[in-house]
Amino acid sequence: MQVTTISGFRANIKQFYDNVLLTEEPLIITKGDTGAVLISLREYNSMQRSLELLKNSSAMRDLREAALQMKAGELIEVTDIDAL
């Protein structure tokens, strides 16, 4: 994870922007005791989808059940997703 000051960010905005897109690593931009984070749109969208899943109690129940089944070794191999 990269960290820079607001001054460093201003001076090299294109380089930082391109690097965030290339590496998909967030950039922390500090200013005194505060800061902000620059992330790629792809990472942001992924985080939003994860938050929506966390808000959905039915989806969370399904995820917990799947985790328990995986721990118990109750796995199936899927080679053709259309067959499900």
C-alpha positions as CSV (number, residue, x, y, z in Angstrom):
1,M,0.0,0.0,0.0
2,Q,1.4,3.4,-1.0
3,V,1.2,6.5,1.2
4,T,1.8,10.0,0.1
5,T,1.1,13.5,1.3
6,I,-1.4,15.8,-0.4
7,S,1.5,17.8,-1.7
8,G,3.1,14.7,-3.1
9,F,-0.2,13.6,-4.6
10,R,-0.7,17.0,-6.3
11,A,2.8,16.9,-7.8
12,N,2.5,13.4,-9.2
13,I,-1.3,12.9,-9.6
14,K,-1.0,11.1,-13.0
15,Q,1.7,8.7,-11.8
16,F,-0.3,7.9,-8.6
17,Y,-3.5,7.5,-10.6
18,D,-2.0,5.2,-13.2
19,N,-0.3,3.1,-10.4
20,V,-3.6,2.6,-8.6
21,L,-5.2,1.4,-11.8
22,L,-2.2,-0.8,-12.7
23,T,-1.6,-2.5,-9.3
24,E,-5.2,-2.2,-7.9
25,E,-3.5,-1.2,-4.6
26,P,-5.0,1.7,-2.7
27,L,-3.2,4.9,-2.2
28,I,-3.4,6.7,1.2
29,I,-3.2,10.5,0.9
30,T,-2.4,12.2,4.1
31,K,-2.9,15.8,5.1
32,G,-2.0,16.5,8.7
33,D,-4.0,14.2,11.0
34,T,-6.5,13.3,8.3
35,G,-6.4,11.4,5.1
36,A,-8.2,9.9,2.2
37,V,-7.9,6.8,0.1
38,L,-7.7,6.5,-3.7
39,I,-8.9,3.1,-5.0
40,S,-9.7,1.9,-8.5
41,L,-13.3,1.9,-9.7
42,R,-13.1,-1.9,-10.0
43,E,-12.1,-2.2,-6.3
44,Y,-14.8,0.2,-5.3
45,N,-17.5,-1.7,-7.2
46,S,-16.3,-5.0,-5.6
47,M,-16.5,-3.4,-2.1
48,Q,-20.0,-2.2,-2.8
49,R,-21.1,-5.7,-3.9
50,S,-19.6,-7.1,-0.8
51,L,-21.5,-4.6,1.4
52,E,-24.8,-5.5,-0.4
53,L,-24.2,-9.2,0.4
54,L,-23.5,-8.4,4.0
55,K,-26.7,-6.5,4.3
56,N,-28.7,-9.4,2.8
57,S,-29.5,-11.8,5.7
58,S,-30.5,-14.6,3.3
59,A,-27.3,-14.3,1.4
60,M,-25.3,-14.3,4.6
61,R,-27.1,-17.4,5.9
62,D,-26.3,-19.2,2.6
63,L,-22.6,-18.1,2.9
64,R,-22.4,-19.4,6.5
65,E,-24.0,-22.7,5.4
66,A,-21.5,-23.1,2.5
67,A,-18.6,-22.4,4.8
68,L,-19.8,-25.1,7.2
69,Q,-20.2,-27.5,4.4
70,M,-16.7,-26.7,3.1
71,K,-15.3,-27.3,6.6
72,A,-17.0,-30.6,6.8
73,G,-15.6,-31.6,3.4
74,E,-18.9,-31.6,1.7
75,L,-17.6,-30.3,-1.6
76,I,-18.8,-31.0,-5.1
77,E,-16.8,-30.4,-8.3
78,V,-18.5,-28.3,-10.9
79,T,-17.2,-28.5,-14.4
80,D,-20.2,-27.0,-16.2
81,I,-21.9,-24.2,-14.4
82,D,-24.9,-24.3,-16.8
83,A,-25.7,-27.8,-15.5
84,L,-26.5,-26.5,-12.0
